[in-house]
């Protein structure tokens, strides 16, 4: 079992190259510069990767490999998507 904080948000930092994990989030309805609430985490026994369950901007649920994701903070909000970090303040707007 993998536990996670219910207010955890991640940002997309898609890996490129022939060995990058699929699906590639920027090709699957996600955007750079947005934060996404983690809805769940899955770790299949046949891999060392964990897959985070995220809702994209089309409200589709996807399993995205953790290698494409970066921690974006804990945010006390009911929203599932947030604008990305403010370049001046360095934090996401709520």
C-alpha positions as CSV (number, residue, x, y, z in Angstrom):
1,X,0.0,0.0,0.0
2,X,1.2,3.5,-0.8
3,X,-0.2,6.3,1.3
4,X,-0.4,9.9,0.2
5,X,-1.6,13.2,1.6
6,X,-5.1,14.1,0.3
7,X,-4.1,17.8,-0.3
8,X,-1.0,16.8,-2.4
9,X,-0.6,18.5,-5.8
10,X,2.0,17.8,-8.5
11,X,3.2,19.6,-11.6
12,X,4.1,18.0,-14.9
13,X,7.7,17.9,-16.0
14,X,7.5,15.5,-18.9
15,X,10.6,13.3,-19.6
16,X,11.5,13.0,-23.3
17,X,13.4,10.4,-25.2
18,X,13.0,6.9,-26.4
19,X,12.9,5.4,-22.9
20,X,10.5,7.9,-21.3
21,X,7.5,6.3,-19.7
22,X,4.1,6.3,-21.4
23,X,1.6,7.8,-21.4
24,X,3.2,11.1,-21.9
25,X,1.1,13.6,-19.9
26,X,1.5,16.6,-22.3
27,X,0.1,14.4,-25.1
28,X,-2.7,13.3,-22.9
29,X,-4.6,16.4,-21.9
30,X,-2.3,17.8,-19.2
31,X,-0.6,21.2,-19.4
32,X,2.8,22.5,-18.2
33,X,2.3,25.3,-15.7
34,X,-0.7,23.7,-13.9
35,X,-0.9,21.8,-10.7
36,X,-2.9,18.6,-10.4
37,X,-4.4,17.0,-7.3
38,X,-3.2,13.5,-6.6
39,X,-6.3,11.3,-6.5
40,X,-4.5,8.0,-5.9
41,X,-1.3,6.1,-6.3
42,X,-0.7,2.7,-7.8
43,X,2.5,0.6,-7.7
44,X,2.3,-2.5,-9.9
45,X,4.4,-5.4,-8.7
46,X,6.2,-5.8,-12.0
47,X,7.9,-2.3,-12.0
48,X,9.7,0.0,-9.6
49,X,7.6,2.9,-10.9
50,X,4.6,4.3,-9.1
51,X,1.7,5.7,-11.1
52,X,-0.2,8.7,-9.8
53,X,-3.9,8.9,-10.6
54,X,-4.7,12.4,-11.9
55,X,-7.6,14.1,-13.7
56,X,-6.5,16.0,-16.8
57,X,-8.0,19.2,-18.1
58,X,-10.7,17.2,-19.9
59,X,-11.7,15.5,-16.7
60,X,-10.3,12.1,-17.8
61,X,-8.5,10.0,-15.3
62,X,-5.0,8.9,-16.1
63,X,-2.3,6.8,-14.5
64,X,0.9,8.9,-14.9
65,X,4.4,7.6,-14.0
66,X,6.0,9.4,-11.1
67,X,9.1,10.2,-13.3
68,X,7.0,12.8,-15.2
69,X,5.9,14.5,-11.9
70,X,7.3,16.9,-9.4
71,X,5.9,17.8,-6.0
72,X,4.0,21.1,-6.1
73,X,2.8,21.5,-2.5
74,X,-0.1,20.8,-0.2
75,X,-3.1,23.0,-0.9
76,X,-6.2,23.1,1.2
77,X,-8.8,23.4,-1.6
78,X,-11.6,21.4,-3.2
79,X,-10.2,22.2,-6.7
80,X,-8.5,19.4,-8.7
81,X,-6.5,21.8,-10.8
82,X,-4.7,24.9,-9.8
83,X,-2.7,27.5,-11.8
84,X,1.0,27.0,-11.7
85,X,3.5,28.8,-9.5
86,X,3.5,32.5,-9.5
87,X,6.9,33.5,-11.0
88,X,7.2,36.4,-8.5
89,X,5.9,34.7,-5.4
90,X,7.1,31.2,-6.2
91,X,3.9,29.5,-5.0
92,X,0.6,28.5,-6.5
93,X,-2.3,30.8,-6.3
94,X,-5.4,29.3,-4.4
